[in-house]
Amino acid sequence: MADGVALVATAMNGIVVGEVHASSSGLFCFSHVLTDVTVAVDPDYRRQGIARSLFESFFAEIAKRLPHISRVELISRESNTAAIHFYEQLGFVREGRLEGRIKNMDGSFEADIPMGWNRTSPTR
């Protein structure tokens, strides 16, 4: 992916069991940013360190191929507390709340939590 990073994790049998991707907007003022990080792991393969490995490879790829990237952004729904905690362990910081952004199947609303990672953060 020329304007971002896209990586997959495969099982021993070659089946894709996880992926992470993010892209640049293409605008000069955001040329140092990868945004819309998405990570997904097959439910049968969760809790095996795949997401952590994907993110380690993701950050390594940024350092190697996109050294001008100094910021990475993602959004997580507030009820996904395990994901938020995981992202914080990786060095992402909560940067606010987007109130009522998610409409749940039962009609209720919840906030999205924007999070950012900066190369200059103490954990990187």
TORKOLRO-8688 format. One record per residue: residue number from 0; residue in one letter; chain; z, y, x of N, C-alpha, C, O in turn. Coordinates in nm, 3 decimals. Example, Ala and Ser with C-alpha at 12.3 -4.5 7.8 and 13.67 -1.06 7.14 Angstrom:
<sites>
   nr  rest  kette     n.c3     n.c2     n.c1    ca.c3    ca.c2    ca.c1     c.c3     c.c2     c.c1     o.c3     o.c2     o.c1
    0     a      A    0.780   -0.569    1.319    0.780   -0.450    1.230    0.780   -0.330    1.320    0.846   -0.332    1.424
    1     s      A    0.708   -0.225    1.285    0.714   -0.106    1.367    0.787    0.003    1.290    0.804    0.114    1.341
</sites>
This chain:
<sites>
   nr  rest  kette     n.c3     n.c2     n.c1    ca.c3    ca.c2    ca.c1     c.c3     c.c2     c.c1     o.c3     o.c2     o.c1
    0     m      A    0.000   -0.117    0.086    0.000    0.000    0.000    0.000    0.124    0.091    0.099    0.151    0.159
    1     a      A   -0.108    0.197    0.092   -0.126    0.310    0.183   -0.029    0.424    0.156    0.016    0.490    0.250
    2     d      A    0.005    0.449    0.029    0.091    0.562   -0.004    0.234    0.521   -0.033    0.308    0.595   -0.098
    3     g      A    0.274    0.403    0.014    0.410    0.357   -0.009    0.434    0.223    0.057    0.370    0.189    0.156
    4     v      A    0.527    0.149    0.001    0.565    0.018    0.054    0.574   -0.080   -0.062    0.632   -0.049   -0.167
    5     a      A    0.517   -0.198   -0.044    0.529   -0.306   -0.142    0.548   -0.435   -0.063    0.465   -0.469    0.022
    6     l      A    0.655   -0.506   -0.092    0.688   -0.631   -0.023    0.723   -0.739   -0.124    0.774   -0.709   -0.232
    7     v      A    0.695   -0.864   -0.089    0.734   -0.976   -0.174    0.818   -1.074   -0.094    0.809   -1.081    0.029
    8     a      A    0.899   -1.149   -0.165    0.975   -1.261   -0.107    0.921   -1.388   -0.172    0.898   -1.392   -0.293
    9     t      A    0.902   -1.490   -0.092    0.852   -1.616   -0.144    0.950   -1.729   -0.116    1.025   -1.725   -0.018
   10     a      A    0.948   -1.828   -0.202    1.028   -1.949   -0.183    0.954   -2.040   -0.086    0.840   -2.012   -0.048
   11     m      A    1.018   -2.146   -0.045    0.957   -2.242    0.049    0.824   -2.295   -0.002    0.736   -2.329    0.077
   12     n      A    0.808   -2.303   -0.132    0.684   -2.355   -0.191    0.576   -2.249   -0.207    0.469   -2.276   -0.261
   13     g      A    0.603   -2.127   -0.159    0.505   -2.019   -0.163    0.506   -1.937   -0.290    0.431   -1.840   -0.301
   14     i      A    0.589   -1.972   -0.385    0.598   -1.897   -0.510    0.671   -1.764   -0.485    0.774   -1.762   -0.417
   15     v      A    0.618   -1.656   -0.539    0.683   -1.525   -0.528    0.809   -1.526   -0.613    0.805   -1.556   -0.733
   16     v      A    0.923   -1.494   -0.550    1.051   -1.495   -0.620    1.116   -1.357   -0.625    1.219   -1.338   -0.691
   17     g      A    1.056   -1.260   -0.557    1.110   -1.125   -0.559    1.011   -1.026   -0.504    0.918   -1.062   -0.432
   18     e      A    1.032   -0.900   -0.539    0.947   -0.794   -0.486    1.021   -0.662   -0.489    1.113   -0.641   -0.568
   19     v      A    0.978   -0.572   -0.401    1.025   -0.434   -0.401    0.906   -0.346   -0.371    0.821   -0.380   -0.289
   20     h      A    0.899   -0.232   -0.440    0.792   -0.137   -0.411    0.836    0.004   -0.444    0.925    0.027   -0.527
   21     a      A    0.772    0.099   -0.376    0.793    0.241   -0.400    0.668    0.313   -0.351    0.595    0.261   -0.266
   22     s      A    0.645    0.432   -0.403    0.525    0.504   -0.363    0.554    0.652   -0.345    0.659    0.702   -0.383
   23     s      A    0.457    0.719   -0.286    0.462    0.862   -0.268    0.381    0.927   -0.380    0.286    0.868   -0.431
   24     s      A    0.419    1.046   -0.419    0.347    1.115   -0.525    0.213    1.169   -0.479    0.125    1.196   -0.560
   25     g      A    0.196    1.185   -0.349    0.073    1.241   -0.296    0.076    1.393   -0.284   -0.017    1.452   -0.229
   26     l      A    0.180    1.456   -0.332    0.194    1.601   -0.322    0.261    1.637   -0.189    0.355    1.571   -0.147
   27     f      A    0.213    1.742   -0.124    0.266    1.782    0.006    0.417    1.806    0.001    0.489    1.762    0.090
   28     c      A    0.464    1.875   -0.102    0.607    1.910   -0.108    0.698    1.787   -0.119    0.818    1.796   -0.094
   29     f      A    0.640    1.672   -0.158    0.717    1.547   -0.167    0.667    1.443   -0.066    0.693    1.324   -0.082
   30     s      A    0.596    1.487    0.036    0.535    1.394    0.131    0.637    1.317    0.214    0.602    1.218    0.278
   31     h      A    0.762    1.359    0.213    0.870    1.292    0.286    0.948    1.195    0.196    1.048    1.139    0.238
   32     v      A    0.902    1.176    0.071    0.977    1.101   -0.030    0.898    0.979   -0.079    0.778    0.988   -0.107
   33     l      A    0.968    0.866   -0.087    0.918    0.751   -0.164    1.001    0.746   -0.290    1.124    0.758   -0.285
   34     t      A    0.936    0.729   -0.403    1.006    0.736   -0.531    0.974    0.616   -0.618    0.888    0.534   -0.587
   35     d      A    1.046    0.608   -0.728    1.027    0.501   -0.825    1.045    0.363   -0.764    0.967    0.272   -0.793
   36     v      A    1.147    0.348   -0.680    1.174    0.215   -0.624    1.198    0.117   -0.737    1.274    0.143   -0.830
   37     t      A    1.131    0.005   -0.728    1.150   -0.104   -0.822    1.177   -0.230   -0.742    1.104   -0.261   -0.647
   38     v      A    1.281   -0.302   -0.778    1.311   -0.430   -0.715    1.333   -0.532   -0.826    1.398   -0.503   -0.926
   39     a      A    1.277   -0.650   -0.808    1.292   -0.756   -0.908    1.305   -0.889   -0.835    1.234   -0.916   -0.738
   40     v      A    1.397   -0.972   -0.883    1.416   -1.106   -0.829    1.418   -1.204   -0.946    1.486   -1.181   -1.047
   41     d      A    1.343   -1.312   -0.932    1.340   -1.417   -1.034    1.484   -1.460   -1.066    1.562   -1.486   -0.974
   42     p      A    1.521   -1.466   -1.193    1.658   -1.503   -1.229    1.706   -1.634   -1.165    1.825   -1.648   -1.137
   43     d      A    1.617   -1.729   -1.143    1.656   -1.855   -1.082    1.689   -1.842   -0.934    1.742   -1.935   -0.874
   44     y      A    1.659   -1.727   -0.874    1.679   -1.707   -0.731    1.777   -1.593   -0.700    1.791   -1.554   -0.584
   45     r      A    1.843   -1.542   -0.801    1.938   -1.433   -0.778    2.064   -1.484   -0.709    2.094   -1.603   -0.709
   46     r      A    2.134   -1.389   -0.651    2.260   -1.415   -0.580    2.240   -1.502   -0.456    2.329   -1.578   -0.417
   47     q      A    2.123   -1.490   -0.396    2.092   -1.562   -0.273    2.058   -1.466   -0.159    2.012   -1.509   -0.054
   48     g      A    2.081   -1.337   -0.180    2.054   -1.238   -0.077    1.910   -1.192   -0.069    1.872   -1.124    0.026
   49     i      A    1.828   -1.230   -0.168    1.686   -1.194   -0.164    1.668   -1.043   -0.178    1.590   -0.985   -0.102
   50     a      A    1.735   -0.980   -0.270    1.720   -0.835   -0.288    1.764   -0.761   -0.162    1.699   -0.665   -0.121
   51     r      A    1.874   -0.805   -0.103    1.922   -0.740    0.020    1.819   -0.756    0.132    1.791   -0.661    0.205
   52     s      A    1.764   -0.876    0.147    1.661   -0.899    0.249    1.538   -0.814    0.223    1.479   -0.758    0.316
   53     l      A    1.498   -0.805    0.096    1.384   -0.721    0.062    1.409   -0.575    0.102    1.322   -0.510    0.158
   54     f      A    1.529   -0.525    0.072    1.559   -0.387    0.106    1.567   -0.367    0.258    1.524   -0.264    0.308
   55     e      A    1.622   -0.463    0.330    1.626   -0.452    0.476    1.484   -0.444    0.532    1.456   -0.363    0.620
   56     s      A    1.395   -0.529    0.481    1.255   -0.526    0.523    1.187   -0.397    0.479    1.103   -0.342    0.551
   57     f      A    1.222   -0.349    0.360    1.169   -0.224    0.305    1.201   -0.107    0.398    1.112   -0.030    0.433
   58     f      A    1.329   -0.094    0.437    1.369    0.015    0.525    1.307   -0.001    0.665    1.272    0.098    0.729
   59     a      A    1.295   -0.125    0.712    1.231   -0.149    0.842    1.084   -0.108    0.838    1.032   -0.051    0.934
   60     e      A    1.017   -0.137    0.728    0.876   -0.100    0.712    0.860    0.052    0.708    0.765    0.106    0.765
   61     i      A    0.952    0.120    0.642    0.949    0.266    0.641    0.963    0.320    0.783    0.887    0.406    0.825
   62     a      A    1.061    0.268    0.856    1.084    0.316    0.993    0.963    0.290    1.082    0.930    0.373    1.167
   63     k      A    0.899    0.177    1.063    0.786    0.138    1.149    0.656    0.209    1.110    0.586    0.263    1.196
   64     r      A    0.624    0.207    0.983    0.492    0.252    0.939    0.490    0.390    0.875    0.386    0.456    0.872
   65     l      A    0.605    0.434    0.826    0.613    0.564    0.756    0.731    0.646    0.809    0.819    0.682    0.731
   66     p      A    0.733    0.675    0.938    0.849    0.745    0.995    0.872    0.885    0.938    0.980    0.941    0.954
   67     h      A    0.771    0.942    0.871    0.787    1.073    0.809    0.868    1.067    0.680    0.909    1.171    0.628
   68     i      A    0.891    0.947    0.628    0.970    0.933    0.505    1.118    0.945    0.540    1.171    0.869    0.621
   69     s      A    1.183    1.042    0.479    1.325    1.062    0.504    1.409    1.048    0.378    1.532    1.057    0.383
   70     r      A    1.343    1.025    0.264    1.416    1.014    0.137    1.351    0.908    0.049    1.228    0.897    0.041
   71     v      A    1.437    0.828   -0.015    1.392    0.725   -0.108    1.472    0.743   -0.237    1.593    0.763   -0.233
   72     e      A    1.403    0.736   -0.352    1.467    0.761   -0.480    1.449    0.644   -0.576    1.346    0.576   -0.575
   73     l      A    1.551    0.621   -0.658    1.543    0.522   -0.764    1.630    0.568   -0.880    1.709    0.661   -0.868
   74     i      A    1.612    0.501   -0.993    1.693    0.529   -1.112    1.743    0.395   -1.166    1.668    0.298   -1.173
   75     s      A    1.871    0.392   -1.205    1.929    0.271   -1.263    2.001    0.309   -1.392    2.070    0.411   -1.398
   76     r      A    1.985    0.225   -1.493    2.059    0.254   -1.617    2.209    0.238   -1.590    2.250    0.152   -1.513
   77     e      A    2.289    0.322   -1.655    2.432    0.327   -1.627    2.504    0.195   -1.654    2.605    0.167   -1.590
   78     s      A    2.455    0.114   -1.747    2.521   -0.012   -1.778    2.498   -0.118   -1.670    2.565   -0.221   -1.670
   79     n      A    2.404   -0.094   -1.581    2.375   -0.190   -1.474    2.465   -0.160   -1.354    2.418   -0.124   -1.246
   80     t      A    2.594   -0.176   -1.376    2.693   -0.139   -1.273    2.679   -0.224   -1.147    2.706   -0.175   -1.037
   81     a      A    2.640   -0.350   -1.160    2.622   -0.434   -1.041    2.510   -0.379   -0.953    2.523   -0.376   -0.831
   82     a      A    2.400   -0.336   -1.015    2.289   -0.280   -0.938    2.330   -0.149   -0.871    2.299   -0.126   -0.754
   83     i      A    2.400   -0.063   -0.944    2.445    0.064   -0.888    2.534    0.039   -0.767    2.517    0.103   -0.663
   84     h      A    2.626   -0.053   -0.780    2.715   -0.088   -0.667    2.633   -0.141   -0.549    2.658   -0.103   -0.434
   85     f      A    2.536   -0.226   -0.575    2.449   -0.280   -0.472    2.373   -0.168   -0.401    2.369   -0.164   -0.278
   86     y      A    2.314   -0.077   -0.477    2.240    0.034   -0.418    2.331    0.121   -0.332    2.291    0.169   -0.226
   87     e      A    2.454    0.143   -0.379    2.550    0.221   -0.300    2.581    0.150   -0.168    2.596    0.217   -0.065
   88     q      A    2.591    0.019   -0.169    2.613   -0.056   -0.045    2.498   -0.037    0.053    2.518   -0.044    0.175
   89     l      A    2.378   -0.013    0.001    2.260    0.008    0.085    2.249    0.152    0.136    2.162    0.182    0.218
   90     g      A    2.336    0.240    0.089    2.335    0.379    0.133    2.282    0.478    0.032    2.273    0.597    0.061
   91     f      A    2.247    0.431   -0.088    2.203    0.522   -0.193    2.325    0.595   -0.249    2.435    0.540   -0.251
   92     v      A    2.305    0.718   -0.294    2.412    0.801   -0.348    2.374    0.843   -0.490    2.260    0.879   -0.517
   93     r      A    2.471    0.837   -0.581    2.448    0.885   -0.718    2.425    1.035   -0.713    2.498    1.109   -0.647
   94     e      A    2.323    1.079   -0.785    2.288    1.221   -0.780    2.285    1.286   -0.918    2.220    1.388   -0.938
   95     g      A    2.355    1.227   -1.011    2.363    1.288   -1.143    2.352    1.186   -1.254    2.367    1.066   -1.233
   96     r      A    2.324    1.238   -1.375    2.310    1.155   -1.495    2.200    1.214   -1.581    2.194    1.336   -1.600
   97     l      A    2.115    1.130   -1.631    2.014    1.172   -1.727    2.059    1.120   -1.862    2.026    1.008   -1.903
   98     e      A    2.137    1.203   -1.932    2.202    1.162   -2.057    2.102    1.124   -2.164    2.002    1.192   -2.185
   99     g      A    2.129    1.013   -2.231    2.050    0.970   -2.345    1.907    0.931   -2.312    1.822    0.930   -2.400
  100     r      A    1.879    0.900   -2.188    1.741    0.870   -2.146    1.697    0.730   -2.187    1.579    0.707   -2.211
  101     i      A    1.790    0.638   -2.195    1.759    0.499   -2.231    1.798    0.476   -2.376    1.911    0.503   -2.416
  102     k      A    1.704    0.424   -2.453    1.734    0.383   -2.590    1.741    0.232   -2.592    1.643    0.164   -2.562
  103     n      A    1.857    0.180   -2.626    1.880    0.037   -2.629    1.825   -0.024   -2.758    1.799    0.047   -2.855
  104     m      A    1.809   -0.156   -2.758    1.755   -0.227   -2.874    1.838   -0.204   -3.001    1.783   -0.206   -3.111
  105     d      A    1.970   -0.183   -2.986    2.055   -0.161   -3.103    2.052   -0.016   -3.152    2.122    0.019   -3.247
  106     g      A    1.970    0.069   -3.087    1.958    0.207   -3.129    2.051    0.303   -3.055    2.039    0.424   -3.068
  107     s      A    2.143    0.248   -2.977    2.232    0.333   -2.900    2.158    0.389   -2.777    2.051    0.341   -2.740
  108     f      A    2.218    0.490   -2.718    2.160    0.553   -2.600    2.256    0.544   -2.483    2.377    0.537   -2.500
  109     e      A    2.199    0.544   -2.364    2.281    0.549   -2.243    2.208    0.632   -2.139    2.090    0.663   -2.152
  110     a      A    2.282    0.667   -2.036    2.226    0.751   -1.930    2.157    0.667   -1.824    2.189    0.550   -1.802
  111     d      A    2.060    0.729   -1.760    2.002    0.678   -1.637    2.075    0.748   -1.523    2.113    0.864   -1.535
  112     i      A    2.093    0.678   -1.413    2.162    0.733   -1.296    2.061    0.747   -1.182    2.022    0.647   -1.123
  113     p      A    2.018    0.870   -1.151    1.929    0.888   -1.037    2.009    0.871   -0.907    2.121    0.919   -0.895
  114     m      A    1.947    0.803   -0.812    2.013    0.776   -0.684    1.915    0.805   -0.572    1.794    0.784   -0.586
  115     g      A    1.968    0.853   -0.460    1.883    0.883   -0.346    1.940    0.831   -0.217    2.062    0.826   -0.199
  116     w      A    1.852    0.793   -0.129    1.886    0.753    0.008    1.819    0.852    0.101    1.700    0.881    0.086
  117     n      A    1.894    0.904    0.196    1.838    0.995    0.294    1.858    0.938    0.433    1.966    0.886    0.465
  118     r      A    1.755    0.946    0.515    1.761    0.892    0.650    1.880    0.948    0.727    1.933    0.881    0.816
  119     t      A    1.923    1.067    0.695    2.033    1.130    0.766    2.170    1.090    0.711    2.272    1.140    0.757
  120     s      A    2.172    1.000    0.611    2.299    0.960    0.551    2.383    0.885    0.655    2.327    0.822    0.745
  121     p      A    2.515    0.890    0.644    2.602    0.827    0.743    2.581    0.675    0.756    2.611    0.618    0.861
  122     t      A    2.530    0.610    0.651    2.513    0.465    0.659    2.380    0.425    0.721    2.354    0.305    0.736
  123     r      A    2.297    0.518    0.755    2.167    0.486    0.816    2.156    0.549    0.951    2.054    0.534    1.018
</sites>
